[in-house]
């Protein structure tokens, strides 16, 4: 039972985009799991030694994890924000006689 009315080319493009976004989300989940496991170990080592140095890798890596999350969920190809930015940029380029 085929529930789609998209032409083959559009269906293939949609499938490719869906797979790309699903892989990006899985990569982010993997990144977050590794971040949690490694930093839990670092916090345990830090507390066992009587010092609180683990906050530095926690914050540094946390910034990278935040950027990864934003790239997957906010600025993803095919995402709402990305598409609206592309549309605005196209409109701006069309309105100018010489875009370069």
N, C-alpha and C positions, 0 to 999 in steps of 0.2 A: 504494500500500500504506500503510494507516494503522496506525501502531503504538501509538497512544494510546487510552486508555480514559477519559480525562478528559471531563467534560461541556464543552460549548462555552464556557461562561462561565469555567470554571476554566482551560481551555486558553488562552483569550484573556488572562486575567490572568497566567498563567505566561509566555506569550510577551511580554507587555508588560514584566514584571519582568526577563525575560532580556535583552530589548533595552536596557532602562534600565541594567542592570549592565554589559552589553557596551560601551555608550557611555561609561560612567564609567571602565571600564578603558582604553579607547582614549584618553580625555582624559588619564588619568594617564600613559600611555606618551608621549603628545605633550608633556606638561608635563616629564617626565623627560628627553626628548630635547632640548628647548629649554634646560632647565637645564644639561645637559651641554655643549651647543654654546656657549652664552653664557659660561658660567663657564670653559671652556677658553680662549676668547678673552680674558677678563679676566685669567686667570692668565698668559697669554702677554704681555699688555700690562704687567702688574705686574712680571714678571721682566725684561722688556726695559728697564723704567725703573729697575731696581735696588731696587725696594721690594717689600714683601709685603702690600700693601693688599687684594689680591683675596680674602683669607681672610674678610673681613667680609661682602661680598655672598654668598660661598659658604655661610657658616654661616647668615646670615639667610634666604636663599632656601631653603636646605636644610631649615630648620625648617618652612617652608610646604610644601615638597615632602613631607616626612614626614607632616604633618597630612593632606595630600591622599591619600597612600598609605593612611594609617589609615582615612580615611573611605571609601575604595574597597574595601579588602580586609578590614578588621576590623569596621567599623560600617556596612557596606552594608545597604540595605533588602533584606530577604529572606535576609540572612546568618545564620549560626549564632549569633553573639554577639548580634546585634540581636533575633533571634527569641526567644532565651532571656531577654533582658531584658524583652521585651514580655510573655512568659508570666509572668515573676515579677511584673511590675507589675500585670497583670490579676488574678493570684491575690491580690496585696496589696489591690487595690481591692475585690474580691469579698468578702474576709474582713472588711472594714470595713462597718458599716451605712451610714454617710454618708461617701463618699469626699472630699467637699469640706468 
